[in-house]
Amino acid sequence: MSALNVVAGGCYLLGVAVVVLSAALALPLRQAEDRLHLLAPMTSLGAPLVAVGLALRNGWSLTTLQIVLTGLLILITGPVMASAAARIAAMQKGAIPRETPQ
């Protein structure tokens, strides 16, 4: 087994562990805002680590480019989606008025 395969497997397993742990910790939480806090490790650490592991194991090809671009897209849009979901949840609770632009 080469060192590249060991690093790829480590990235993959660590990423999957982050996602599974975050999902397991979110199960007992009832509030949407509390669950959104656990979304951050999944999108900023878990999914990109899985993407890096898959890209390293796959080698350089067009599929690897797709994997890397998907990982970057999740990394960039994850916090934005969490913020938008938190804003919608706050609006539904009446914590912030619906008319505010930000």
N, C-alpha and C positions, 0 to 999 in steps of 0.2 A: 504494500500500500504506500503510495507516494505521500509526501508532505502536503501537496496540494489537496489531495483527497481528504486528508485528516483535517486540514483547515476548513475545507468546504463542509465536511460533515459536522464539525464543531459549530460553524456559523448556522447551519441549518437546524441543528438540535437546540442551540441556544435560542434562536428565533422562535421555534415552535414552543419551547418551554415558556418564553415570555408571553406568547399569545394564550397558551393554555392556562397559565397562572393568572393572567389578567381576567380571562373569562370566568375562571373558577371563583375568583374574589368578587366578581360582579354579581354572581348569582344571589347572594343574600341581600344585596342592596335593593331598596325599593324606589328611591328617588332617581329621576333621570339625571339630575346634576351629579349625583354621587357616581353613577355608572359611567358618566362621561369622563370623569377623572381617570378611570381605568382604561379608557380608549386611547389615551395618549401613549402609554408604553407600547401598545399594539401597533399603532401606526408610525411611531417615530423610531422604534427599536425592533420590534418583532418581525414585521413584514419586510423591512429592508435587510435584516439579517438572513431571513429565508431566501430573499432574492439574491443576495451575495453568495450564499451557499449553493444555490441552484446554478448561478452563473459560473461559479468556479468549477463545479462538477461537470457542467455541460461543455465547457471549452468555448472558444470563440466561434460564433456563428450568428446567423440572423435571429435565431431563437434566443440566444443570449442577449442580444440587443433588446428584444421584446421584454425579456425578464427584467433587465436593468431599467428600462423605461417605465415599466409597470411599478417596480419598487420605488423609483423616484417620484412617480405620480402619487402613490400612496403617501410617501413621506411629506410631500409638499401640500397635498390637499387634506390630509387627515386633521391637522389642527383647525383648518378653516371649517371643515364639516362639523367638528366638535363644537366650535364656537357658534355656528349657525343653529345647531340642534339645541344648545343651551339657551340661546336667545328665544327660540320658538317655545321651549318649555317655560321660560320665565314669562313670556307674553301670555301663555295659556293660564298660568297661575295668577296673572294680574300683577306681578312684581314690577313689570315695566310697562309703560303704555304702548299701545300698538302704533301710535302715530310717530314715534321717535325714529329718525332715519338711521341711527347707528345702533 
